[in-house]
């Protein structure tokens, strides 16, 4: 009985990792080529905030 419970629990854990959306995933990837979605450009305010953070970190 214990083995059956462990087997059922293990099967549930394995199936939880299965893909839910059913979208096809690429099997062959081009080496060195990023195939994800394009990044959104930063706003001027975001760039300024990052520059301030890096300037602060460089002082320490």
CHARMM internal coordinates of N, CA and C (Angstrom, degrees):
IC EDIT
DIST 1 N 1 CA 1.4530
DIST 1 CA 1 C 1.5269
ANGL 1 N 1 CA 1 C 111.16
DIST 1 C 2 N 1.3257
ANGL 1 CA 1 C 2 N 116.49
DIHE 1 N 1 CA 1 C 2 N -41.72
DIST 2 N 2 CA 1.4571
ANGL 1 C 2 N 2 CA 121.26
DIHE 1 CA 1 C 2 N 2 CA -179.57
DIST 2 CA 2 C 1.5312
ANGL 2 N 2 CA 2 C 110.26
DIHE 1 C 2 N 2 CA 2 C -64.88
DIST 2 C 3 N 1.3123
ANGL 2 CA 2 C 3 N 115.58
DIHE 2 N 2 CA 2 C 3 N -39.43
DIST 3 N 3 CA 1.4731
ANGL 2 C 3 N 3 CA 119.21
DIHE 2 CA 2 C 3 N 3 CA 179.34
DIST 3 CA 3 C 1.5301
ANGL 3 N 3 CA 3 C 110.70
DIHE 2 C 3 N 3 CA 3 C -63.99
DIST 3 C 4 N 1.3157
ANGL 3 CA 3 C 4 N 115.72
DIHE 3 N 3 CA 3 C 4 N -38.74
DIST 4 N 4 CA 1.4632
ANGL 3 C 4 N 4 CA 119.55
DIHE 3 CA 3 C 4 N 4 CA 179.37
DIST 4 CA 4 C 1.5256
ANGL 4 N 4 CA 4 C 111.33
DIHE 3 C 4 N 4 CA 4 C -64.52
DIST 4 C 5 N 1.3158
ANGL 4 CA 4 C 5 N 116.78
DIHE 4 N 4 CA 4 C 5 N -40.83
DIST 5 N 5 CA 1.4622
ANGL 4 C 5 N 5 CA 121.03
DIHE 4 CA 4 C 5 N 5 CA 177.88
DIST 5 CA 5 C 1.5225
ANGL 5 N 5 CA 5 C 110.04
DIHE 4 C 5 N 5 CA 5 C -65.09
DIST 5 C 6 N 1.3267
ANGL 5 CA 5 C 6 N 117.21
DIHE 5 N 5 CA 5 C 6 N -44.35
DIST 6 N 6 CA 1.4676
ANGL 5 C 6 N 6 CA 120.54
DIHE 5 CA 5 C 6 N 6 CA 178.52
DIST 6 CA 6 C 1.5222
ANGL 6 N 6 CA 6 C 111.37
DIHE 5 C 6 N 6 CA 6 C -64.19
DIST 6 C 7 N 1.3062
ANGL 6 CA 6 C 7 N 117.18
DIHE 6 N 6 CA 6 C 7 N -39.47
DIST 7 N 7 CA 1.4584
ANGL 6 C 7 N 7 CA 121.05
DIHE 6 CA 6 C 7 N 7 CA 178.13
DIST 7 CA 7 C 1.5300
ANGL 7 N 7 CA 7 C 110.74
DIHE 6 C 7 N 7 CA 7 C -64.72
DIST 7 C 8 N 1.3147
ANGL 7 CA 7 C 8 N 116.95
DIHE 7 N 7 CA 7 C 8 N -43.10
DIST 8 N 8 CA 1.4713
ANGL 7 C 8 N 8 CA 120.66
DIHE 7 CA 7 C 8 N 8 CA 178.66
DIST 8 CA 8 C 1.5304
ANGL 8 N 8 CA 8 C 110.50
DIHE 7 C 8 N 8 CA 8 C -64.94
DIST 8 C 9 N 1.3283
ANGL 8 CA 8 C 9 N 116.74
DIHE 8 N 8 CA 8 C 9 N -41.29
DIST 9 N 9 CA 1.4652
ANGL 8 C 9 N 9 CA 120.63
DIHE 8 CA 8 C 9 N 9 CA 178.31
DIST 9 CA 9 C 1.5270
ANGL 9 N 9 CA 9 C 110.58
DIHE 8 C 9 N 9 CA 9 C -64.14
DIST 9 C 10 N 1.3278
ANGL 9 CA 9 C 10 N 117.45
DIHE 9 N 9 CA 9 C 10 N -43.68
DIST 10 N 10 CA 1.4634
ANGL 9 C 10 N 10 CA 121.29
DIHE 9 CA 9 C 10 N 10 CA 178.25
DIST 10 CA 10 C 1.5152
ANGL 10 N 10 CA 10 C 112.27
DIHE 9 C 10 N 10 CA 10 C -62.41
DIST 10 C 11 N 1.3203
ANGL 10 CA 10 C 11 N 116.58
DIHE 10 N 10 CA 10 C 11 N -40.38
DIST 11 N 11 CA 1.4649
ANGL 10 C 11 N 11 CA 120.25
DIHE 10 CA 10 C 11 N 11 CA 178.11
DIST 11 CA 11 C 1.5245
ANGL 11 N 11 CA 11 C 110.46
DIHE 10 C 11 N 11 CA 11 C -65.52
DIST 11 C 12 N 1.3286
ANGL 11 CA 11 C 12 N 116.54
DIHE 11 N 11 CA 11 C 12 N -38.95
DIST 12 N 12 CA 1.4659
ANGL 11 C 12 N 12 CA 119.76
DIHE 11 CA 11 C 12 N 12 CA 178.94
DIST 12 CA 12 C 1.5248
ANGL 12 N 12 CA 12 C 110.90
DIHE 11 C 12 N 12 CA 12 C -64.98
DIST 12 C 13 N 1.3133
ANGL 12 CA 12 C 13 N 117.48
DIHE 12 N 12 CA 12 C 13 N -39.93
DIST 13 N 13 CA 1.4688
ANGL 12 C 13 N 13 CA 121.29
DIHE 12 CA 12 C 13 N 13 CA 178.87
DIST 13 CA 13 C 1.5215
ANGL 13 N 13 CA 13 C 110.09
DIHE 12 C 13 N 13 CA 13 C -65.45
DIST 13 C 14 N 1.3108
ANGL 13 CA 13 C 14 N 117.31
DIHE 13 N 13 CA 13 C 14 N -43.93
DIST 14 N 14 CA 1.4660
ANGL 13 C 14 N 14 CA 120.33
DIHE 13 CA 13 C 14 N 14 CA 179.77
DIST 14 CA 14 C 1.5292
ANGL 14 N 14 CA 14 C 111.80
DIHE 13 C 14 N 14 CA 14 C -64.72
DIST 14 C 15 N 1.3145
ANGL 14 CA 14 C 15 N 116.60
DIHE 14 N 14 CA 14 C 15 N -41.03
DIST 15 N 15 CA 1.4618
ANGL 14 C 15 N 15 CA 119.84
DIHE 14 CA 14 C 15 N 15 CA -179.05
DIST 15 CA 15 C 1.5249
ANGL 15 N 15 CA 15 C 112.07
DIHE 14 C 15 N 15 CA 15 C -72.98
DIST 15 C 16 N 1.3102
ANGL 15 CA 15 C 16 N 117.56
DIHE 15 N 15 CA 15 C 16 N -23.25
DIST 16 N 16 CA 1.4623
ANGL 15 C 16 N 16 CA 120.36
DIHE 15 CA 15 C 16 N 16 CA 178.65
DIST 16 CA 16 C 1.5253
ANGL 16 N 16 CA 16 C 110.82
DIHE 15 C 16 N 16 CA 16 C -65.13
DIST 16 C 17 N 1.3198
ANGL 16 CA 16 C 17 N 117.23
DIHE 16 N 16 CA 16 C 17 N -26.15
DIST 17 N 17 CA 1.4575
ANGL 16 C 17 N 17 CA 120.98
DIHE 16 CA 16 C 17 N 17 CA 179.51
DIST 17 CA 17 C 1.5206
ANGL 17 N 17 CA 17 C 113.21
DIHE 16 C 17 N 17 CA 17 C -83.48
DIST 17 C 18 N 1.3011
ANGL 17 CA 17 C 18 N 117.88
DIHE 17 N 17 CA 17 C 18 N -3.13
DIST 18 N 18 CA 1.4657
ANGL 17 C 18 N 18 CA 120.46
DIHE 17 CA 17 C 18 N 18 CA -179.54
DIST 18 CA 18 C 1.5206
ANGL 18 N 18 CA 18 C 110.24
DIHE 17 C 18 N 18 CA 18 C -70.42
DIST 18 C 19 N 1.2876
ANGL 18 CA 18 C 19 N 114.00
DIHE 18 N 18 CA 18 C 19 N 153.58
DIST 19 N 19 CA 1.4617
ANGL 18 C 19 N 19 CA 122.28
DIHE 18 CA 18 C 19 N 19 CA -178.52
DIST 19 CA 19 C 1.5168
ANGL 19 N 19 CA 19 C 110.25
DIHE 18 C 19 N 19 CA 19 C -72.43
DIST 19 C 20 N 1.3427
ANGL 19 CA 19 C 20 N 115.65
DIHE 19 N 19 CA 19 C 20 N 124.04
DIST 20 N 20 CA 1.4629
ANGL 19 C 20 N 20 CA 120.01
DIHE 19 CA 19 C 20 N 20 CA -176.69
DIST 20 CA 20 C 1.5234
ANGL 20 N 20 CA 20 C 113.22
DIHE 19 C 20 N 20 CA 20 C -87.69
DIST 20 C 21 N 1.3252
ANGL 20 CA 20 C 21 N 117.26
DIHE 20 N 20 CA 20 C 21 N -35.48
DIST 21 N 21 CA 1.4558
ANGL 20 C 21 N 21 CA 119.54
DIHE 20 CA 20 C 21 N 21 CA -172.32
DIST 21 CA 21 C 1.5280
ANGL 21 N 21 CA 21 C 113.26
DIHE 20 C 21 N 21 CA 21 C -78.14
DIST 21 C 22 N 1.2978
ANGL 21 CA 21 C 22 N 118.21
DIHE 21 N 21 CA 21 C 22 N -18.16
DIST 22 N 22 CA 1.4512
ANGL 21 C 22 N 22 CA 121.41
DIHE 21 CA 21 C 22 N 22 CA 178.02
DIST 22 CA 22 C 1.5189
ANGL 22 N 22 CA 22 C 114.29
DIHE 21 C 22 N 22 CA 22 C 74.90
DIST 22 C 23 N 1.3322
ANGL 22 CA 22 C 23 N 117.97
DIHE 22 N 22 CA 22 C 23 N 7.93
DIST 23 N 23 CA 1.4631
ANGL 22 C 23 N 23 CA 120.93
DIHE 22 CA 22 C 23 N 23 CA 179.45
DIST 23 CA 23 C 1.5275
ANGL 23 N 23 CA 23 C 109.56
DIHE 22 C 23 N 23 CA 23 C -71.79
DIST 23 C 24 N 1.3157
ANGL 23 CA 23 C 24 N 117.48
DIHE 23 N 23 CA 23 C 24 N 135.54
DIST 24 N 24 CA 1.4647
ANGL 23 C 24 N 24 CA 119.22
DIHE 23 CA 23 C 24 N 24 CA 179.67
DIST 24 CA 24 C 1.5233
ANGL 24 N 24 CA 24 C 111.03
DIHE 23 C 24 N 24 CA 24 C -68.11
DIST 24 C 25 N 1.2894
ANGL 24 CA 24 C 25 N 116.45
DIHE 24 N 24 CA 24 C 25 N 141.35
DIST 25 N 25 CA 1.4597
ANGL 24 C 25 N 25 CA 122.69
DIHE 24 CA 24 C 25 N 25 CA 178.26
DIST 25 CA 25 C 1.5256
ANGL 25 N 25 CA 25 C 108.32
DIHE 24 C 25 N 25 CA 25 C -107.62
DIST 25 C 26 N 1.3274
ANGL 25 CA 25 C 26 N 117.52
DIHE 25 N 25 CA 25 C 26 N 144.77
DIST 26 N 26 CA 1.4748
ANGL 25 C 26 N 26 CA 119.24
DIHE 25 CA 25 C 26 N 26 CA 179.57
DIST 26 CA 26 C 1.5223
ANGL 26 N 26 CA 26 C 110.69
DIHE 25 C 26 N 26 CA 26 C -64.93
DIST 26 C 27 N 1.3080
ANGL 26 CA 26 C 27 N 115.13
DIHE 26 N 26 CA 26 C 27 N 136.90
DIST 27 N 27 CA 1.4546
ANGL 26 C 27 N 27 CA 120.61
DIHE 26 CA 26 C 27 N 27 CA 178.97
DIST 27 CA 27 C 1.5226
ANGL 27 N 27 CA 27 C 109.87
DIHE 26 C 27 N 27 CA 27 C -94.10
DIST 27 C 28 N 1.3112
ANGL 27 CA 27 C 28 N 117.13
DIHE 27 N 27 CA 27 C 28 N -40.70
DIST 28 N 28 CA 1.4564
ANGL 27 C 28 N 28 CA 122.10
DIHE 27 CA 27 C 28 N 28 CA -179.40
DIST 28 CA 28 C 1.5249
ANGL 28 N 28 CA 28 C 108.79
DIHE 27 C 28 N 28 CA 28 C -107.85
DIST 28 C 29 N 1.3093
ANGL 28 CA 28 C 29 N 115.73
DIHE 28 N 28 CA 28 C 29 N 122.17
DIST 29 N 29 CA 1.4503
ANGL 28 C 29 N 29 CA 120.37
DIHE 28 CA 28 C 29 N 29 CA -179.68
DIST 29 CA 29 C 1.5249
ANGL 29 N 29 CA 29 C 109.73
DIHE 28 C 29 N 29 CA 29 C -107.20
DIST 29 C 30 N 1.3302
ANGL 29 CA 29 C 30 N 116.40
DIHE 29 N 29 CA 29 C 30 N 143.88
DIST 30 N 30 CA 1.4575
ANGL 29 C 30 N 30 CA 120.84
DIHE 29 CA 29 C 30 N 30 CA 175.38
DIST 30 CA 30 C 1.5230
ANGL 30 N 30 CA 30 C 108.21
DIHE 29 C 30 N 30 CA 30 C -79.85
DIST 30 C 31 N 1.2986
ANGL 30 CA 30 C 31 N 116.96
DIHE 30 N 30 CA 30 C 31 N 122.54
DIST 31 N 31 CA 1.4506
ANGL 30 C 31 N 31 CA 121.86
DIHE 30 CA 30 C 31 N 31 CA -176.88
DIST 31 CA 31 C 1.5319
ANGL 31 N 31 CA 31 C 110.04
DIHE 30 C 31 N 31 CA 31 C -63.85
DIST 31 C 32 N 1.3276
ANGL 31 CA 31 C 32 N 115.61
DIHE 31 N 31 CA 31 C 32 N 128.23
DIST 32 N 32 CA 1.4526
ANGL 31 C 32 N 32 CA 121.35
DIHE 31 CA 31 C 32 N 32 CA 177.47
DIST 32 CA 32 C 1.5139
ANGL 32 N 32 CA 32 C 115.05
DIHE 31 C 32 N 32 CA 32 C 80.39
DIST 32 C 33 N 1.3338
ANGL 32 CA 32 C 33 N 118.31
DIHE 32 N 32 CA 32 C 33 N 7.27
DIST 33 N 33 CA 1.4696
ANGL 32 C 33 N 33 CA 121.27
DIHE 32 CA 32 C 33 N 33 CA -178.96
DIST 33 CA 33 C 1.5195
ANGL 33 N 33 CA 33 C 108.48
DIHE 32 C 33 N 33 CA 33 C -118.08
DIST 33 C 34 N 1.3433
ANGL 33 CA 33 C 34 N 116.16
DIHE 33 N 33 CA 33 C 34 N 119.18
DIST 34 N 34 CA 1.4681
ANGL 33 C 34 N 34 CA 120.47
DIHE 33 CA 33 C 34 N 34 CA 177.74
DIST 34 CA 34 C 1.5161
ANGL 34 N 34 CA 34 C 108.89
DIHE 33 C 34 N 34 CA 34 C -75.47
DIST 34 C 35 N 1.3194
ANGL 34 CA 34 C 35 N 116.29
DIHE 34 N 34 CA 34 C 35 N 125.24
DIST 35 N 35 CA 1.4566
ANGL 34 C 35 N 35 CA 120.30
DIHE 34 CA 34 C 35 N 35 CA -176.17
DIST 35 CA 35 C 1.5230
ANGL 35 N 35 CA 35 C 112.34
DIHE 34 C 35 N 35 CA 35 C -113.31
DIST 35 C 36 N 1.3275
ANGL 35 CA 35 C 36 N 116.79
DIHE 35 N 35 CA 35 C 36 N 15.19
DIST 36 N 36 CA 1.4638
ANGL 35 C 36 N 36 CA 120.58
DIHE 35 CA 35 C 36 N 36 CA 179.20
DIST 36 CA 36 C 1.5126
ANGL 36 N 36 CA 36 C 111.27
DIHE 35 C 36 N 36 CA 36 C -84.39
DIST 36 C 37 N 1.3096
ANGL 36 CA 36 C 37 N 114.83
DIHE 36 N 36 CA 36 C 37 N -175.60
DIST 37 N 37 CA 1.4617
ANGL 36 C 37 N 37 CA 120.69
DIHE 36 CA 36 C 37 N 37 CA 179.22
DIST 37 CA 37 C 1.5277
ANGL 37 N 37 CA 37 C 109.75
DIHE 36 C 37 N 37 CA 37 C -69.33
DIST 37 C 38 N 1.3143
ANGL 37 CA 37 C 38 N 116.02
DIHE 37 N 37 CA 37 C 38 N 149.36
DIST 38 N 38 CA 1.4632
ANGL 37 C 38 N 38 CA 120.80
DIHE 37 CA 37 C 38 N 38 CA -179.50
DIST 38 CA 38 C 1.5245
ANGL 38 N 38 CA 38 C 109.93
DIHE 37 C 38 N 38 CA 38 C -69.40
DIST 38 C 39 N 1.3284
ANGL 38 CA 38 C 39 N 115.96
DIHE 38 N 38 CA 38 C 39 N 145.65
DIST 39 N 39 CA 1.4542
ANGL 38 C 39 N 39 CA 121.28
DIHE 38 CA 38 C 39 N 39 CA 177.53
DIST 39 CA 39 C 1.5214
ANGL 39 N 39 CA 39 C 110.11
DIHE 38 C 39 N 39 CA 39 C -71.88
DIST 39 C 40 N 1.3176
ANGL 39 CA 39 C 40 N 115.35
DIHE 39 N 39 CA 39 C 40 N 148.09
DIST 40 N 40 CA 1.4633
ANGL 39 C 40 N 40 CA 119.37
DIHE 39 CA 39 C 40 N 40 CA 174.86
DIST 40 CA 40 C 1.5227
ANGL 40 N 40 CA 40 C 108.05
DIHE 39 C 40 N 40 CA 40 C -83.95
DIST 40 C 41 N 1.3137
ANGL 40 CA 40 C 41 N 118.25
DIHE 40 N 40 CA 40 C 41 N 138.34
DIST 41 N 41 CA 1.4656
ANGL 40 C 41 N 41 CA 120.01
DIHE 40 CA 40 C 41 N 41 CA -178.79
DIST 41 CA 41 C 1.5260
ANGL 41 N 41 CA 41 C 111.19
DIHE 40 C 41 N 41 CA 41 C -67.35
DIST 41 C 42 N 1.3403
ANGL 41 CA 41 C 42 N 115.52
DIHE 41 N 41 CA 41 C 42 N 148.91
DIST 42 N 42 CA 1.4575
ANGL 41 C 42 N 42 CA 120.85
DIHE 41 CA 41 C 42 N 42 CA 178.87
DIST 42 CA 42 C 1.5194
ANGL 42 N 42 CA 42 C 110.34
DIHE 41 C 42 N 42 CA 42 C -79.19
DIST 42 C 43 N 1.3109
ANGL 42 CA 42 C 43 N 114.63
DIHE 42 N 42 CA 42 C 43 N 147.91
DIST 43 N 43 CA 1.4599
ANGL 42 C 43 N 43 CA 119.50
DIHE 42 CA 42 C 43 N 43 CA 174.91
DIST 43 CA 43 C 1.5288
ANGL 43 N 43 CA 43 C 108.72
DIHE 42 C 43 N 43 CA 43 C -78.04
DIST 43 C 44 N 1.3154
ANGL 43 CA 43 C 44 N 116.46
DIHE 43 N 43 CA 43 C 44 N 165.51
DIST 44 N 44 CA 1.4660
ANGL 43 C 44 N 44 CA 120.65
DIHE 43 CA 43 C 44 N 44 CA 178.81
DIST 44 CA 44 C 1.5270
ANGL 44 N 44 CA 44 C 110.42
DIHE 43 C 44 N 44 CA 44 C -61.19
DIST 44 C 45 N 1.3241
ANGL 44 CA 44 C 45 N 117.65
DIHE 44 N 44 CA 44 C 45 N -36.56
DIST 45 N 45 CA 1.4634
ANGL 44 C 45 N 45 CA 121.70
DIHE 44 CA 44 C 45 N 45 CA 178.83
DIST 45 CA 45 C 1.5300
ANGL 45 N 45 CA 45 C 110.94
DIHE 44 C 45 N 45 CA 45 C -65.78
DIST 45 C 46 N 1.3254
ANGL 45 CA 45 C 46 N 117.51
DIHE 45 N 45 CA 45 C 46 N -40.68
DIST 46 N 46 CA 1.4648
ANGL 45 C 46 N 46 CA 120.96
DIHE 45 CA 45 C 46 N 46 CA 178.30
DIST 46 CA 46 C 1.5305
ANGL 46 N 46 CA 46 C 110.95
DIHE 45 C 46 N 46 CA 46 C -65.74
DIST 46 C 47 N 1.3170
ANGL 46 CA 46 C 47 N 116.92
DIHE 46 N 46 CA 46 C 47 N -40.96
DIST 47 N 47 CA 1.4690
ANGL 46 C 47 N 47 CA 120.87
DIHE 46 CA 46 C 47 N 47 CA 178.10
DIST 47 CA 47 C 1.5224
ANGL 47 N 47 CA 47 C 109.94
DIHE 46 C 47 N 47 CA 47 C -62.46
DIST 47 C 48 N 1.3273
ANGL 47 CA 47 C 48 N 116.92
DIHE 47 N 47 CA 47 C 48 N -44.27
DIST 48 N 48 CA 1.4585
ANGL 47 C 48 N 48 CA 120.92
DIHE 47 CA 47 C 48 N 48 CA 179.54
DIST 48 CA 48 C 1.5286
ANGL 48 N 48 CA 48 C 111.09
DIHE 47 C 48 N 48 CA 48 C -62.34
DIST 48 C 49 N 1.3261
ANGL 48 CA 48 C 49 N 116.96
DIHE 48 N 48 CA 48 C 49 N -42.44
DIST 49 N 49 CA 1.4639
ANGL 48 C 49 N 49 CA 121.02
DIHE 48 CA 48 C 49 N 49 CA 179.54
DIST 49 CA 49 C 1.5289
ANGL 49 N 49 CA 49 C 110.78
DIHE 48 C 49 N 49 CA 49 C -63.44
DIST 49 C 50 N 1.3210
ANGL 49 CA 49 C 50 N 117.69
DIHE 49 N 49 CA 49 C 50 N -41.05
DIST 50 N 50 CA 1.4658
ANGL 49 C 50 N 50 CA 120.83
DIHE 49 CA 49 C 50 N 50 CA 177.78
DIST 50 CA 50 C 1.5197
ANGL 50 N 50 CA 50 C 111.60
DIHE 49 C 50 N 50 CA 50 C -65.91
DIST 50 C 51 N 1.3239
ANGL 50 CA 50 C 51 N 116.71
DIHE 50 N 50 CA 50 C 51 N -39.56
DIST 51 N 51 CA 1.4583
ANGL 50 C 51 N 51 CA 119.98
DIHE 50 CA 50 C 51 N 51 CA 178.26
DIST 51 CA 51 C 1.5225
ANGL 51 N 51 CA 51 C 111.22
DIHE 50 C 51 N 51 CA 51 C -64.14
DIST 51 C 52 N 1.3319
ANGL 51 CA 51 C 52 N 116.91
DIHE 51 N 51 CA 51 C 52 N -38.56
DIST 52 N 52 CA 1.4635
ANGL 51 C 52 N 52 CA 120.20
DIHE 51 CA 51 C 52 N 52 CA 177.38
DIST 52 CA 52 C 1.5242
ANGL 52 N 52 CA 52 C 111.15
DIHE 51 C 52 N 52 CA 52 C -65.73
DIST 52 C 53 N 1.3166
ANGL 52 CA 52 C 53 N 117.05
DIHE 52 N 52 CA 52 C 53 N -40.69
DIST 53 N 53 CA 1.4683
ANGL 52 C 53 N 53 CA 120.57
DIHE 52 CA 52 C 53 N 53 CA 179.56
DIST 53 CA 53 C 1.5252
ANGL 53 N 53 CA 53 C 110.88
DIHE 52 C 53 N 53 CA 53 C -64.51
DIST 53 C 54 N 1.3309
ANGL 53 CA 53 C 54 N 117.38
DIHE 53 N 53 CA 53 C 54 N -43.37
DIST 54 N 54 CA 1.4672
ANGL 53 C 54 N 54 CA 118.95
DIHE 53 CA 53 C 54 N 54 CA -178.57
DIST 54 CA 54 C 1.5134
ANGL 54 N 54 CA 54 C 110.56
DIHE 53 C 54 N 54 CA 54 C -70.05
DIST 54 C 55 N 1.3366
ANGL 54 CA 54 C 55 N 118.46
DIHE 54 N 54 CA 54 C 55 N -33.91
DIST 55 N 55 CA 1.4572
ANGL 54 C 55 N 55 CA 120.77
DIHE 54 CA 54 C 55 N 55 CA 177.09
DIST 55 CA 55 C 1.5266
ANGL 55 N 55 CA 55 C 110.08
DIHE 54 C 55 N 55 CA 55 C -65.17
DIST 55 C 56 N 1.3162
ANGL 55 CA 55 C 56 N 117.08
DIHE 55 N 55 CA 55 C 56 N -40.12
DIST 56 N 56 CA 1.4657
ANGL 55 C 56 N 56 CA 121.70
DIHE 55 CA 55 C 56 N 56 CA 178.82
DIST 56 CA 56 C 1.5304
ANGL 56 N 56 CA 56 C 110.53
DIHE 55 C 56 N 56 CA 56 C -65.23
DIST 56 C 57 N 1.3370
ANGL 56 CA 56 C 57 N 117.24
DIHE 56 N 56 CA 56 C 57 N -41.12
DIST 57 N 57 CA 1.4591
ANGL 56 C 57 N 57 CA 120.81
DIHE 56 CA 56 C 57 N 57 CA -178.78
DIST 57 CA 57 C 1.5145
ANGL 57 N 57 CA 57 C 111.91
DIHE 56 C 57 N 57 CA 57 C -70.58
DIST 57 C 58 N 1.3265
ANGL 57 CA 57 C 58 N 117.49
DIHE 57 N 57 CA 57 C 58 N -30.87
DIST 58 N 58 CA 1.4638
ANGL 57 C 58 N 58 CA 120.73
DIHE 57 CA 57 C 58 N 58 CA -178.60
DIST 58 CA 58 C 1.5335
ANGL 58 N 58 CA 58 C 110.81
DIHE 57 C 58 N 58 CA 58 C -70.23
DIST 58 C 59 N 1.3266
ANGL 58 CA 58 C 59 N 117.64
DIHE 58 N 58 CA 58 C 59 N -26.32
DIST 59 N 59 CA 1.4637
ANGL 58 C 59 N 59 CA 121.96
DIHE 58 CA 58 C 59 N 59 CA -178.82
DIST 59 CA 59 C 1.5168
ANGL 59 N 59 CA 59 C 109.45
DIHE 58 C 59 N 59 CA 59 C -72.54
DIST 59 C 60 N 1.2771
ANGL 59 CA 59 C 60 N 118.30
DIHE 59 N 59 CA 59 C 60 N -37.63
DIST 60 N 60 CA 1.4672
ANGL 59 C 60 N 60 CA 121.57
DIHE 59 CA 59 C 60 N 60 CA -176.42
DIST 60 CA 60 C 1.4549
ANGL 60 N 60 CA 60 C 111.80
DIHE 59 C 60 N 60 CA 60 C -71.34
END
COOR INIT
IC SEED 1 N 1 CA 1 C
IC BUILD
